[in-house]
Amino acid sequence: MHKIDEKLANVTARLERAAEQAGRPRTEIMLIAVSKTQSAERLRQAYQWGQRRFGENYLQEALDKQQALADLSDIEWHFIGPIQSNKTRAIAEHFSWVHSVDRLKIARRLSDARPPELEPLNVCIQVNIDSEPSKAGVSPEQLPELAAAIAALPQLNLRGLMAIPAPGKNHHDQQASFTQLTNLIQSLRQTGVSSPLDTLSMGMSADLEAAIAAGATMVRIGTDIFGPRAAQSTQV
Ligand SMILES: *Cc1c(COP(=O)(O)O)cnc(C)c1O
């Protein structure tokens, strides 16, 4: 079971089952293959089995892979890791999506650096849904103000919200966390923010079913597609 084709097929089947159980169309849910620490060759294999959306956490590692896979021009690259100020230019230039925006300063820098000939950068705001002290993400209380400010930035397209719940929960508690994010996006829509707000990026290998039950439109799956990650990369 280390073959990417089998693993990808399994994940796709889980996605389909979860969508069906939630009474949701499968086409509403996009699969992001989280490829941090995986070699360009592994990504190429997933591509050959039909995967087009890839999520990366570490900028330099991602840029190297983008170069190695430059012949696969229809890959859609998603940046999902913590963002340092000095990395915003390269991220704005080399990705279609950023899921992990949680500060206005970073959002402004991404908007300023987004090349004008490209479509506005799609962004999600990361929310610290379980109020974990050391976790990235804006608090639910500060979300409306941040969302309004980001929606006004010209070269960003505020697509929605992203969250990583606290680990170690059962299905029921996972779903309760994810439902909080669903409720937050619904309240944001009611504030009249002029952005699509059509995206809930939530759900990883261990909790994709709960995320889909709660309304996820993008799930970010690493381990269950590529197998366990060897050593965690220390690059940023
Ligand atoms: C690594 C990572 C994932 C994938 O996690 P798995 O448990 O391997 O599926 C998803 N989202 C983010 C933000 C990650 O850093």
The ligand as a MOL file (V3000), in Angstrom:
LIG
                    3D

  0  0  0     0  0            999 V3000
M  V30 BEGIN CTAB
M  V30 COUNTS 15 15 0 0 0
M  V30 BEGIN ATOM
M  V30 1 C 0.8170 18.6490 6.5470 0
M  V30 2 C -0.4570 19.3950 6.4240 0
M  V30 3 C -1.6270 18.7670 5.9620 0
M  V30 4 C -1.7200 17.2790 5.6240 0
M  V30 5 O -1.7580 16.5220 6.7730 0
M  V30 6 P -1.9030 14.9130 6.7030 0
M  V30 7 O -2.2890 14.5660 8.0700 0
M  V30 8 O -0.5820 14.3700 6.2920 0
M  V30 9 O -2.9730 14.6180 5.7130 0
M  V30 10 C -2.7630 19.5490 5.7990 0
M  V30 11 N -2.7650 20.8680 6.0950 0
M  V30 12 C -1.6630 21.4990 6.5460 0
M  V30 13 C -1.7340 22.9560 6.8430 0
M  V30 14 C -0.4860 20.7830 6.7300 0
M  V30 15 O 0.6000 21.4190 7.1950 0
M  V30 END ATOM
M  V30 BEGIN BOND
M  V30 1 1 1 2
M  V30 2 1 2 3
M  V30 3 2 2 14
M  V30 4 1 3 4
M  V30 5 2 3 10
M  V30 6 1 4 5
M  V30 7 1 5 6
M  V30 8 2 6 7
M  V30 9 1 6 8
M  V30 10 1 6 9
M  V30 11 1 10 11
M  V30 12 2 11 12
M  V30 13 1 12 13
M  V30 14 1 12 14
M  V30 15 1 14 15
M  V30 END BOND
M  V30 END CTAB
M  END
